[in-house]
Amino acid sequence: MALSKRERELFLAEPHIGALSVVEHPDRAPLTVPIWYQYTPGGDLWVRTGPDSRKGRAIRAAGRFSLMVQRTEPTVRYVSVEGPVVATAPDSPELSWEMAARYLPEDKVAAFVEYDRSRLGEHFIVTMRPEHWVAADLGAF
């Protein structure tokens, strides 16, 4: 069953691990990698990545990407969005904290942000405007 606009936006706003796909080479299938993301219903979606990472370079070159999230319990449900990059911006400690707090227990956030900021290298923010949606709940199959 297709999801309503509200259902798909609320589902995407939950903290799932996303599968980001972006065209890296025109003669190959898209690069697909897991990623944390942030989304507020009705708004744009953003991710953090390294500017020199494969996905970072591919996103800048393609100017768009897709993101799919899913669950299997209590029912099989998924949402996939695709759209253009509408902004890029430098990362900040506040944005790193916001993303980590979305996915990690409260007592793990500070240590992760310290590790992220000191060991994982530079990041930047990529904002995508969801333009095309595919969403369904397949029931309890």
C-alpha positions as a printed Julia matrix, in Angstrom:
141×3 Matrix{Float64}:
  0.0     0.0     0.0
  1.26    3.45   -0.9
  1.93    5.81    1.98
  0.28    9.19    2.23
  2.47   12.28    2.01
  2.3    12.71    5.8
  3.1     9.04    6.47
  6.11    9.03    4.16
  7.47   12.3     5.58
  7.06   11.11    9.19
  8.73    7.8     8.36
 11.67    9.54    6.68
 12.0    11.8     9.74
 12.69    8.74   11.92
 16.38    7.94   12.54
 16.9     5.12   10.05
 20.25    4.39    8.46
 19.93    5.64    4.9
 21.24    4.01    1.75
 22.56    6.92   -0.3
 22.95    6.35   -4.05
 24.69    8.68   -6.45
 25.99    8.32  -10.0
 29.76    8.16   -9.81
 30.57    6.96  -13.35
 28.12    7.03  -16.3
 29.11    3.5   -17.34
 28.52    1.93  -13.91
 25.69    1.41  -11.47
 25.33    4.15   -8.82
 27.6     4.19   -5.8
 25.42    3.12   -2.84
 26.6     3.54    0.76
 25.02    3.65    4.23
 24.76    7.09    5.82
 23.22    9.02    8.68
 20.89   11.79    7.57
 18.61   14.47    9.01
 15.12   15.33    7.79
 12.18   17.35    9.09
  8.77   16.78    7.47
  8.13   19.26    4.69
 11.76   20.34    4.55
 15.01   19.42    2.93
 17.21   16.45    3.83
 20.87   16.81    4.76
 23.88   14.56    5.19
 27.48   15.02    6.34
 30.35   13.6     4.35
 33.99   14.18    3.64
 34.65   16.6     0.78
 37.21   14.22   -0.72
 35.23   11.02   -0.11
 33.95    9.1    -3.13
 30.37   10.02   -2.29
 31.27   13.66   -1.65
 33.0    13.98   -5.02
 30.19   12.09   -6.79
 27.46   14.23   -5.2
 29.22   17.44   -6.23
 29.65   16.13   -9.81
 26.12   14.76  -10.19
 24.31   17.57   -8.39
 21.72   15.14   -7.04
 21.38   11.87   -5.15
 18.81    9.49   -3.75
 18.3     8.1    -0.28
 16.3     5.03    0.71
 15.31    3.99    4.23
 13.46    0.88    5.31
 12.31   -1.25    8.2
 11.1    -4.82    8.46
  9.22   -4.7    11.8
  6.35   -4.45   12.62
  5.65   -4.24    8.89
  7.84   -3.95    5.81
  7.96   -0.25    4.99
 10.27    1.9     2.89
 10.68    5.43    1.6
 12.97    6.49   -1.21
 13.6    10.13   -2.12
 15.59   11.62   -4.95
 16.37   15.2    -5.71
 18.8    17.99   -6.44
 21.48   19.32   -4.15
 20.21   22.74   -3.12
 23.05   23.76   -0.8
 26.43   22.78    0.53
 27.97   24.28    3.64
 30.9    23.78    5.98
 30.32   21.37    8.85
 30.28   22.62   12.44
 30.53   21.07   15.89
 26.84   21.85   16.37
 25.79   19.96   13.23
 28.06   17.05   14.12
 26.4    16.95   17.56
 22.89   17.18   16.08
 23.53   14.22   13.79
 25.18   12.09   16.45
 22.37   12.82   18.93
 19.85   11.57   16.36
 21.47    8.13   16.19
 23.36    7.49   19.41
 22.36    7.15   23.07
 22.74   10.45   24.92
 25.72    9.21   26.95
 27.68    8.33   23.76
 27.22   11.57   21.81
 30.04   13.66   23.33
 32.66   10.92   22.85
 31.54   10.27   19.28
 31.63   13.97   18.38
 35.12   14.29   19.84
 36.25   11.23   17.83
 34.5    12.49   14.7
 35.98   15.99   14.92
 39.53   14.83   15.78
 39.91   11.59   13.81
 37.49   11.39   10.87
 38.67   14.49    9.06
 36.89   17.39    7.49
 33.19   17.1     6.6
 30.74   19.27    4.76
 26.96   19.42    4.72
 25.02   18.5     1.6
 21.35   19.49    1.48
 18.96   17.78   -0.93
 15.42   18.84   -1.77
 13.25   15.69   -2.03
 11.69   15.91   -5.48
 10.64   12.35   -6.29
  9.23    9.93   -3.73
  8.54    6.2    -3.74
  7.01    4.86   -0.53
  5.05    1.82    0.55
  4.05   -0.3     3.47
  3.87   -3.92    2.38
  2.1    -5.12    5.48
  3.25   -7.98    7.7
  4.67  -10.27    5.01
